[in-house]
Amino acid sequence: SLLHTQDKEAAIRRTIKSLETDLPADRFVRIHRSSIVSIEHIREIRMLHKGEAQILLKDGTIVRTSRSYRDVIQKLIDDL
């Protein structure tokens, strides 16, 4: 897996599932089978067609979600 931080990128030898389990659920959210984001770094969420969404992070990075995470994204929108 690749881990992206504000300052660097690193390869880690863990599954995304194990990383998701260890991260605090009130600060991080899994938005795709291959992506977890920090909630505090989300600037905007745009809903797209067919239940997908586009998340704009504060640093300008755009991350797309898949429709299988639609409920997670809706909860995120409700909580923000």
Contact map, one row per residue, 1 for C-alpha under 8 A:
11100000001111110000000000000000000000000000000000000000000000000000000000000000
11110000111100000000000000000000000000000000000000000000000000000000000000000000
11111000111100000000000000000000000000000000000000000000000000000000000000000000
01111111110000000000000000000000000000000000000000000000000000000000000000000000
00111111100000000000000000000000000000000000000000000000000000000000000000000000
00011111000000000000000000000000000000000000000000000000000000000000000000000000
00011111100000000000000000000000000000000000000000000000000000000000000000000000
00011111110000000000000000000000000000000000000000000000000000000000000000000000
01111011111000000000000000000000000000000000000000000000000000000000000000000000
01110001111100000000000000000000000000000000000000000000000000000000000000000000
11100000111110000000000000000000000000000000000000000000000000000000000000000000
11100000011111000000000000000000000000000000000000000000000000000000000000000000
10000000001111100000000000000000000000000000000000000000000000000000000000000000
10000000000111110110000000000000000000000000000000000000000000000000000000000000
10000000000011111110000000000000000000000000000000000000000000000000000000000000
10000000000001111111000000000000111000000000000000000000000000000000000000000000
00000000000000111111100000000000000000000000000000000000000000000000000000000000
00000000000001111111110000000000000000000000000000000000000000000000000000000000
00000000000001111111111000000000000000000000000000000000000000000000000000000000
00000000000000011111111000011100000100000000000000000000000000000000000000000000
00000000000000001111111100000000000000000000000000000000000000000000000000000000
00000000000000000111111100000000000000000000000000000000000000000000000000000000
00000000000000000011111110110000000000000000000000000000000000000000000000000000
00000000000000000000111111110000000000000000000000000000000000000000000000000000
00000000000000000000001111111000000000000000000000000000000000000000000000000000
00000000000000000000000111111000000000000000000000000000000000000000000000000000
00000000000000000000001111111000000001110000000000000000000000000000000000000000
00000000000000000001001111111100000111100000000000000000000000000000000000000000
00000000000000000001000011111110000111100000000000000000000000000000000100000000
00000000000000000001000000011111101110000000000000000000000000000000000100000000
00000000000000000000000000001111101110000000000000000000000000001100100110000000
00000000000000000000000000000111111100000000000000000000000000011101100000000000
00000000000000010000000000000111111000000000000000000000000000000000000000000000
00000000000000010000000000000001111100000000000000000000000000000000000000000000
00000000000000010000000000000111111110000000000000000000000000000000000000000000
00000000000000000001000000011111011111000000000000000000000000000000000000000000
00000000000000000000000000011110001111101100000000000000000000000000000000000000
00000000000000000000000000111000000111111100000000000000000000000000000000000000
00000000000000000000000000111000000011111100000000000000000000000000000000000000
00000000000000000000000000100000000001111100000000000000000000000000000000000000
00000000000000000000000000000000000011111110000000000000111000000000000000000000
00000000000000000000000000000000000011111111100000000011110000000000000000000000
00000000000000000000000000000000000000001111100000000011110000000000000000000000
00000000000000000000000000000000000000000111110000000011100000000000000000000000
00000000000000000000000000000000000000000111111000001111000000000000000000001000
00000000000000000000000000000000000000000001111100001110000000000000000000000000
00000000000000000000000000000000000000000000111110111100000000000000000000000000
00000000000000000000000000000000000000000000011111111100000000000000000000000000
00000000000000000000000000000000000000000000001111111000000000000000000000000000
00000000000000000000000000000000000000000000000111110000000000000010000000000000
00000000000000000000000000000000000000000000001111111000000000000110010000000000
00000000000000000000000000000000000000000000001111111100000000011110010000000000
00000000000000000000000000000000000000000000111110111110000000011110010010000000
00000000000000000000000000000000000000000000111100011111000001111000000000000000
00000000000000000000000000000000000000000111110000001111100001111000000000000000
00000000000000000000000000000000000000000111100000000111110111100000000000000000
00000000000000000000000000000000000000001111000000000011111111100000000000000000
00000000000000000000000000000000000000001110000000000001111110000000000000000000
00000000000000000000000000000000000000001000000000000000111110000000000000000000
00000000000000000000000000000000000000000000000000000001111111000000000000000000
00000000000000000000000000000000000000000000000000000001111111100000000000000000
00000000000000000000000000000000000000000000000000000111100111110000000000000000
00000000000000000000000000000000000000000000000000000111100011111000000000000000
00000000000000000000000000000001000000000000000000011110000001111100000000000000
00000000000000000000000000000011000000000000000000011110000000111110100000000000
00000000000000000000000000000011000000000000000000111000000000011111110000000000
00000000000000000000000000000000000000000000000001111000000000001111110000000000
00000000000000000000000000000001000000000000000000000000000000000111111000000000
00000000000000000000000000000011000000000000000000000000000000001111111110000000
00000000000000000000000000000000000000000000000000111000000000000111111111000000
00000000000000000000000000000000000000000000000000000000000000000001111111100000
00000000000000000000000000001110000000000000000000000000000000000000111111110000
00000000000000000000000000000010000000000000000000001000000000000000111111111000
00000000000000000000000000000000000000000000000000000000000000000000011111111100
00000000000000000000000000000000000000000000000000000000000000000000001111111110
00000000000000000000000000000000000000000000000000000000000000000000000111111111
00000000000000000000000000000000000000000000100000000000000000000000000011111111
00000000000000000000000000000000000000000000000000000000000000000000000001111111
00000000000000000000000000000000000000000000000000000000000000000000000000111111
00000000000000000000000000000000000000000000000000000000000000000000000000011111
